[in-house]
């Protein structure tokens, strides 16, 4: 696990852009997770897309932050949709060593609904950069594989409907035991800020949580 100062630096450079979309301003350049409804932003060094649903793999949003040097890491369905140079396909359990950053695909799927079948091979990500391991869960329920993760920061969906409920997200956070948990997947398609606040309240005294303001 990273020390607290490294986690604090990472959080200071982590921007929640709504829904499941984050930008991490890292030493290798901006890293985006699941770009969605972007007004623009700095050009990405790396873009990570968890699956090909309309709110996670959006060619129009990616075009706003992509140039000829941008690397995109995603699963096969989204890769086929985006096309072009610099697109790399990843499966659960695979890792890619890029310049200054390691990206590992981890499983992301539903257990009690059919929106994100395990058979599709869609992914979450563990990103190792600047001495910190950041887990972006993608669209998922609380799944057994989470118990094997060793990460410093966990970005977890909390809205229910298509992903974990707040209660399930609390269980996931306690299983993962990150240095810090940050709720996501609310305020756009489904979920409200109250879901994020309930997540934080349920973990008070058990695990550090930070609810980021949307930028």
C-alpha positions as CSV (number, residue, x, y, z in Angstrom):
1,X,0.0,0.0,0.0
2,X,1.1,3.5,-0.7
3,X,1.8,5.9,2.1
4,X,-0.8,8.5,3.0
5,X,1.1,11.4,1.4
6,X,1.1,9.5,-2.0
7,X,-2.6,8.9,-1.7
8,X,-3.2,12.5,-0.8
9,X,-1.3,13.7,-3.8
10,X,-3.3,11.4,-6.1
11,X,-6.6,12.6,-4.7
12,X,-5.5,16.2,-5.2
13,X,-5.0,15.4,-8.9
14,X,-8.2,13.3,-9.3
15,X,-11.2,15.1,-10.8
16,X,-14.7,13.7,-10.9
17,X,-16.3,14.8,-14.1
18,X,-19.7,13.1,-13.4
19,X,-21.1,9.6,-13.6
20,X,-18.2,7.2,-13.9
21,X,-15.9,9.7,-15.5
22,X,-12.7,10.8,-13.8
23,X,-9.5,12.6,-14.9
24,X,-6.2,11.9,-13.1
25,X,-3.5,14.5,-13.7
26,X,-0.5,12.2,-13.5
27,X,3.2,12.4,-14.2
28,X,2.6,10.7,-17.6
29,X,-0.1,13.2,-18.5
30,X,-3.9,13.2,-18.1
31,X,-5.5,9.8,-17.6
32,X,-9.3,9.6,-18.2
33,X,-11.7,6.9,-17.0
34,X,-15.0,6.4,-19.0
35,X,-15.2,9.9,-20.6
36,X,-18.9,11.0,-20.8
37,X,-20.6,14.3,-21.3
38,X,-17.3,16.2,-21.5
39,X,-17.2,19.9,-22.4
40,X,-13.6,19.5,-23.3
41,X,-10.4,19.2,-21.3
42,X,-6.6,18.6,-21.6
43,X,-5.6,16.1,-24.2
44,X,-5.4,12.6,-22.7
45,X,-2.2,10.6,-22.5
46,X,-4.3,7.6,-21.7
47,X,-8.1,6.8,-21.9
48,X,-9.6,3.8,-20.2
49,X,-13.1,2.7,-21.2
50,X,-14.7,-0.1,-19.1
51,X,-17.3,-1.3,-21.7
52,X,-19.3,-0.2,-24.7
53,X,-22.5,1.2,-23.2
54,X,-23.4,4.7,-24.4
55,X,-22.4,6.3,-21.1
56,X,-18.9,4.7,-21.0
57,X,-17.6,4.4,-24.5
58,X,-18.5,7.7,-26.3
59,X,-16.7,8.4,-29.5
60,X,-17.8,12.1,-29.5
61,X,-16.4,12.7,-26.0
62,X,-13.2,10.8,-26.7
63,X,-12.6,12.9,-29.8
64,X,-12.5,16.0,-27.6
65,X,-9.5,14.8,-25.6
66,X,-7.7,12.5,-28.1
67,X,-4.8,13.1,-30.4
68,X,-2.4,10.9,-32.3
69,X,-0.4,10.2,-29.2
70,X,-3.3,9.2,-27.0
71,X,-3.5,5.5,-26.0
72,X,-6.9,4.0,-25.4
73,X,-7.2,0.8,-23.3
74,X,-10.6,-1.0,-23.4
75,X,-12.4,-4.2,-23.9
76,X,-13.1,-5.7,-27.4
77,X,-16.6,-4.3,-27.9
78,X,-15.6,-0.7,-27.3
79,X,-12.4,-1.1,-29.2
80,X,-14.4,-2.1,-32.3
81,X,-16.6,0.9,-31.9
82,X,-13.7,3.4,-31.5
83,X,-11.2,2.1,-34.0
84,X,-8.1,4.0,-35.0
85,X,-4.5,3.9,-33.9
86,X,-3.5,3.6,-30.3
87,X,-6.4,1.4,-29.2
88,X,-5.4,-1.6,-27.1
89,X,-7.7,-4.4,-26.1
90,X,-7.5,-5.8,-22.5
91,X,-9.3,-8.7,-20.9
92,X,-9.9,-9.4,-17.2
93,X,-6.7,-10.6,-15.7
94,X,-4.5,-9.1,-18.4
95,X,-2.0,-6.3,-17.7
96,X,-0.4,-3.7,-20.0
97,X,2.9,-1.9,-19.2
98,X,2.7,1.5,-20.8
99,X,5.2,4.3,-20.4
100,X,5.2,5.1,-16.7
101,X,1.9,3.3,-16.0
102,X,0.7,-0.2,-15.5
103,X,-3.0,-1.0,-16.4
104,X,-4.6,-4.3,-15.3
105,X,-8.1,-5.3,-16.4
106,X,-10.2,-6.8,-13.6
107,X,-13.7,-8.4,-13.9
108,X,-16.8,-6.2,-13.8
109,X,-20.2,-7.8,-14.1
110,X,-23.6,-8.2,-12.6
111,X,-24.6,-11.0,-10.3
112,X,-28.3,-10.4,-9.9
113,X,-29.2,-8.5,-13.0
114,X,-28.4,-8.8,-16.7
115,X,-27.1,-5.4,-17.8
116,X,-23.4,-6.4,-17.6
117,X,-23.0,-10.2,-18.2
118,X,-19.8,-11.8,-17.0
119,X,-19.5,-13.5,-20.4
120,X,-19.0,-10.2,-22.2
121,X,-15.6,-9.8,-20.6
122,X,-16.1,-6.2,-19.7
123,X,-13.6,-4.7,-17.2
124,X,-12.7,-2.5,-14.4
125,X,-9.2,-1.2,-14.1
126,X,-6.4,-1.1,-11.6
127,X,-3.9,1.6,-12.6
128,X,-0.5,1.9,-11.1
129,X,1.0,5.3,-11.5
130,X,3.1,7.7,-9.4
131,X,3.4,5.0,-6.7
132,X,-0.4,4.6,-6.2
133,X,-2.8,1.8,-7.2
134,X,-6.2,3.2,-8.3
135,X,-9.1,0.9,-8.9
136,X,-11.9,2.0,-11.2
137,X,-14.6,-0.7,-10.7
138,X,-16.5,0.0,-14.0
139,X,-20.2,-1.1,-14.0
140,X,-20.4,-4.0,-11.6
141,X,-22.0,-5.5,-8.6
142,X,-20.1,-6.6,-5.5
143,X,-18.3,-9.6,-7.0
144,X,-16.0,-12.2,-5.3
145,X,-12.9,-11.1,-7.3
146,X,-12.9,-7.8,-5.4
147,X,-11.7,-9.5,-2.2
148,X,-8.3,-10.2,-4.0
149,X,-7.7,-6.6,-4.9
150,X,-4.9,-4.6,-3.2
151,X,-5.4,-1.0,-4.0
152,X,-4.9,2.4,-2.4
153,X,-7.9,4.2,-3.9
154,X,-11.2,2.5,-4.9
155,X,-13.7,4.2,-7.2
156,X,-17.0,2.4,-6.6
157,X,-20.5,2.7,-8.1
158,X,-23.2,3.3,-5.5
159,X,-26.5,4.0,-7.4
160,X,-28.1,0.6,-7.7
161,X,-30.3,-0.3,-10.7
162,X,-27.5,-1.2,-13.2
163,X,-24.7,-1.6,-10.6
164,X,-24.2,-2.1,-6.8
165,X,-26.6,-0.5,-4.4
166,X,-25.1,1.7,-1.7
167,X,-25.4,-1.1,0.8
168,X,-23.6,-3.5,-1.6
169,X,-20.9,-0.8,-2.3
170,X,-20.2,-0.6,1.4
171,X,-19.7,-4.3,1.6
172,X,-17.4,-4.1,-1.4
173,X,-15.4,-1.3,0.2
174,X,-15.0,-3.3,3.4
175,X,-13.9,-6.4,1.4
176,X,-11.3,-4.4,-0.6
177,X,-10.0,-2.3,2.3
178,X,-8.5,0.5,0.2
179,X,-6.7,3.4,1.8
180,X,-9.6,5.6,0.4
181,X,-12.9,4.9,-1.2
182,X,-14.6,7.3,-3.5
183,X,-18.3,6.8,-4.7
184,X,-19.3,7.2,-8.4
185,X,-22.1,6.3,-10.8
186,X,-24.7,8.8,-9.6
187,X,-26.1,12.2,-10.6
188,X,-26.4,11.5,-14.3
189,X,-28.2,8.3,-15.5
190,X,-29.3,7.0,-12.1
191,X,-28.5,7.7,-8.5
192,X,-28.4,10.9,-6.4
193,X,-25.8,12.6,-4.3
194,X,-27.7,11.2,-1.3
195,X,-26.4,7.7,-2.3
196,X,-22.8,8.9,-2.1
197,X,-23.5,10.5,1.3
198,X,-25.1,7.3,2.6
199,X,-22.1,5.4,1.4
200,X,-19.8,7.8,3.4
201,X,-21.9,7.7,6.5
202,X,-22.1,3.9,6.5
203,X,-18.3,3.7,6.4
204,X,-17.6,6.4,9.0
205,X,-15.1,5.1,11.5
206,X,-14.4,2.0,9.4
207,X,-12.8,3.3,6.2
208,X,-11.8,6.6,4.8
209,X,-14.2,8.0,2.2
210,X,-14.1,11.1,0.1
211,X,-17.1,12.4,-1.9
212,X,-15.7,14.4,-4.7
213,X,-17.5,17.5,-6.0
214,X,-18.4,17.3,-9.7
215,X,-16.2,19.5,-11.9
